[in-house]
C-alpha cells in the first residue's frame, strides 16, 4: 500500500506534487492547507485525510485537529503541530506532523516521527518536499522522500523573513508607522506596508499567516 504524505501547501498545490502522488492509495495532508481547492484536487487522486493547521481559518472548521488511521495493522497519528500533542500516543508506531516546513524522520522508542516538509509556498531557498509511505505489513514500512526541483526562489523575500514579520507586528502594535518600521528594520517600505496591512486587516493572524499572503 502506498500513501502520499504532504503538508504546508499554504494554498499552492504544485503540478510536480500532483504528478508525484499519482497512483497512491491514500493521501495524508498534515495541515496548513489554506484553501479547500487544494483538498479537492487531491481527492481526484485518492481519498484524503487532512488535519487543520494554524493557518487554516474559518473554511477549515470542519477539519479535525488530529486524525487516527490504520493501514495494514499500522496505527498512524496525524497532527499539524506536534507541540500540541496532549494525549498519550505510545500505541502509535507512526506519528505524522507538519508545521516546521522541514523534512524530518526520527526513530524514537519504537515510534517513527515523520514530517514531510513543505510542498507549497515557502521561504526563499527552502527545500520543497513531500513523501510516499509504503506499507507492506505490520511494522514493515518505509518513507520515500520526494524533492521537488524548483527554479530559484519563490520570491524575493529575505531569508530572515520570519523574524522580520514578528518584529514588524510588535512595532505596529505599538503604533509605529510602516515607514518608521521600514527604517528601523532596514527593509523596503513596500514590504513593511504589506506586512502592516495584513496585520491590521486580519485580526489574530500569525507570522505563518502573513508569510503565506505576501509570498
C-alpha positions as CSV (number, residue, x, y, z in Angstrom):
1,X,0.0,0.0,0.0
2,X,1.3,3.5,-0.9
3,X,0.3,6.6,1.0
4,X,1.1,10.1,-0.2
5,X,2.1,12.5,2.6
6,X,2.1,16.3,2.2
7,X,2.0,19.3,4.5
8,X,2.0,23.1,4.5
9,X,0.8,23.7,1.0
10,X,-0.4,27.2,2.0
11,X,-2.7,27.4,-1.0
12,X,-0.3,26.1,-3.6
13,X,-0.5,22.6,-4.9
14,X,2.3,22.2,-7.3
15,X,1.9,20.3,-10.6
16,X,5.0,18.2,-9.8
17,X,3.5,17.2,-6.4
18,X,0.3,16.1,-8.2
19,X,2.3,14.1,-10.6
20,X,4.3,12.5,-7.8
21,X,1.2,11.4,-6.0
22,X,-0.5,9.7,-8.9
23,X,-1.1,6.0,-8.1
24,X,-1.2,6.2,-4.3
25,X,-4.0,4.5,-2.4
26,X,-4.5,7.3,0.1
27,X,-3.2,10.8,0.9
28,X,-2.5,12.4,4.2
29,X,-2.3,16.2,4.5
30,X,-0.7,17.4,7.8
31,X,-2.2,20.8,7.8
32,X,-1.8,24.5,6.8
33,X,-3.8,23.8,3.6
34,X,-5.1,27.3,3.2
35,X,-7.7,26.5,0.5
36,X,-10.3,23.8,0.2
37,X,-9.5,23.7,-3.5
38,X,-6.2,22.0,-2.5
39,X,-8.1,19.1,-0.9
40,X,-10.5,19.0,-3.9
41,X,-7.6,18.5,-6.2
42,X,-6.0,15.8,-4.0
43,X,-9.3,14.0,-3.8
44,X,-9.1,13.5,-7.6
45,X,-6.0,11.4,-7.0
46,X,-7.1,9.3,-3.9
47,X,-9.1,9.5,-0.7
48,X,-7.7,12.2,1.6
49,X,-7.3,12.5,5.3
50,X,-6.5,16.1,6.4
51,X,-6.0,17.9,9.7
52,X,-6.4,21.6,10.4
53,X,-3.3,23.7,10.7
54,X,-2.8,27.0,12.5
55,X,-3.1,28.9,9.1
56,X,-6.4,27.1,8.3
57,X,-9.1,29.5,9.3
58,X,-13.0,29.6,9.0
59,X,-13.3,27.5,5.9
60,X,-11.5,24.6,7.6
61,X,-13.5,24.4,10.8
62,X,-14.9,21.1,9.8
63,X,-11.5,19.5,9.7
64,X,-10.2,17.8,12.9
65,X,-7.0,19.0,14.7
66,X,-5.8,15.4,14.8
67,X,-6.6,12.1,13.0
68,X,-6.1,8.5,13.6
69,X,-5.7,6.0,10.8
70,X,-4.8,2.3,10.4
71,X,-3.3,0.6,7.4
72,X,-2.1,-3.0,7.3
73,X,-2.3,-3.1,11.1
74,X,-0.1,0.0,11.5
75,X,-1.8,2.8,13.5
76,X,-1.0,6.3,12.4
77,X,-1.5,9.5,14.4
78,X,-1.7,12.8,12.4
79,X,-1.4,16.3,13.8
80,X,-0.2,19.6,12.4
81,X,1.9,20.8,15.3
82,X,3.5,18.0,17.3
83,X,3.9,20.5,20.2
84,X,0.2,20.4,20.7
85,X,0.1,16.6,21.4
86,X,-1.7,16.3,24.7
87,X,-2.8,12.7,24.7
88,X,-0.8,9.5,25.2
89,X,0.3,8.3,21.8
90,X,2.6,5.4,22.7
91,X,0.3,3.0,20.9
92,X,1.0,4.6,17.5
93,X,4.1,3.3,15.6
94,X,3.8,6.2,13.2
95,X,3.3,9.9,14.1
96,X,2.9,12.3,11.1
97,X,3.1,16.1,11.6
98,X,4.0,19.3,9.7
99,X,4.2,23.0,10.8
100,X,8.1,23.4,10.8
101,X,8.4,23.3,7.0
102,X,11.4,21.0,7.5
103,X,11.7,17.3,6.4
104,X,12.3,15.1,9.4
105,X,12.4,11.3,10.0
106,X,13.2,10.3,13.6
107,X,13.0,6.8,15.2
108,X,12.4,7.0,18.9
109,X,11.3,4.4,21.5
110,X,9.8,2.2,18.8
111,X,8.0,5.0,17.1
112,X,8.6,6.8,13.8
113,X,8.1,10.6,13.9
114,X,7.8,12.0,10.4
115,X,7.4,15.4,8.9
116,X,7.3,15.5,5.0
117,X,8.4,19.2,4.9
118,X,6.7,22.0,3.0
119,X,5.5,21.3,-0.6
120,X,3.6,24.6,-1.2
121,X,4.5,28.3,-0.6
122,X,7.8,28.5,1.3
123,X,10.6,30.8,2.2
124,X,13.3,31.7,-0.3
125,X,15.8,28.8,-0.9
126,X,13.7,26.4,1.3
127,X,13.5,22.8,0.1
128,X,10.2,21.7,-1.3
129,X,9.4,18.1,-0.4
130,X,6.7,15.5,0.2
131,X,6.8,11.7,0.7
132,X,5.4,8.3,-0.1
133,X,4.8,5.9,2.8
134,X,4.9,2.4,1.6
135,X,3.4,-0.2,3.9
136,X,4.0,-3.9,3.3
137,X,2.6,-5.3,6.5
138,X,2.5,-4.7,10.3
139,X,5.7,-3.0,11.3
140,X,7.0,-3.2,7.8
141,X,7.0,0.2,6.2
142,X,9.3,2.9,4.9
143,X,9.2,6.5,3.9
144,X,10.4,7.7,0.5
145,X,11.4,11.4,0.4
146,X,10.4,13.2,-2.8
147,X,12.1,16.5,-3.6
148,X,10.5,19.0,-6.0
149,X,13.1,20.8,-8.0
150,X,12.3,24.5,-8.4
151,X,13.8,27.3,-10.5
152,X,15.4,29.6,-7.9
153,X,13.5,31.1,-5.1
154,X,9.7,31.5,-5.0
155,X,10.1,35.2,-4.0
156,X,12.5,38.0,-3.3
157,X,11.8,37.9,0.4
158,X,14.8,38.0,2.7
159,X,15.9,34.7,4.3
160,X,15.1,36.0,7.8
161,X,11.6,37.0,6.8
162,X,10.0,35.2,9.8
163,X,12.0,37.4,12.2
164,X,11.2,40.5,10.2
165,X,7.4,39.8,10.3
166,X,7.4,39.1,14.0
167,X,9.3,42.4,14.7
168,X,7.1,44.3,12.4
169,X,4.0,43.0,14.1
170,X,5.3,44.1,17.5
171,X,6.3,47.6,16.3
172,X,2.9,48.0,14.5
173,X,1.1,47.0,17.7
174,X,2.9,49.8,19.5
175,X,1.7,52.4,16.9
176,X,4.8,52.7,14.7
177,X,4.1,53.6,11.0
178,X,5.2,51.3,8.2
179,X,7.7,54.0,7.2
180,X,9.2,54.0,10.7
181,X,9.3,50.3,10.8
182,X,11.0,50.0,7.4
183,X,13.7,52.4,8.6
184,X,14.2,50.7,11.9
185,X,14.4,47.2,10.4
186,X,16.2,48.3,7.3
187,X,13.8,46.8,4.8
188,X,11.8,48.2,1.8
189,X,8.8,50.3,2.7
190,X,6.7,48.2,0.3
191,X,7.4,45.1,2.3
192,X,6.8,46.9,5.6
193,X,3.5,48.2,4.3
194,X,2.4,44.7,3.1
195,X,3.1,43.2,6.5
196,X,1.3,46.0,8.4
197,X,-1.7,45.8,6.1
198,X,-2.0,42.0,6.7
199,X,-1.6,42.5,10.4
200,X,-4.3,45.2,10.8
201,X,-6.8,43.7,8.3
202,X,-6.6,40.1,9.6
203,X,-7.1,40.2,13.4
204,X,-5.4,37.3,15.1
205,X,-3.1,36.4,12.2
206,X,0.3,34.9,13.0
207,X,3.7,35.0,11.3
208,X,2.9,32.0,9.1
209,X,-0.4,33.5,8.0
210,X,1.2,36.8,7.0
211,X,4.1,34.9,5.2
212,X,1.7,32.9,3.1
213,X,-0.1,36.0,2.0
214,X,2.9,38.0,0.9
215,X,4.9,35.2,-0.6
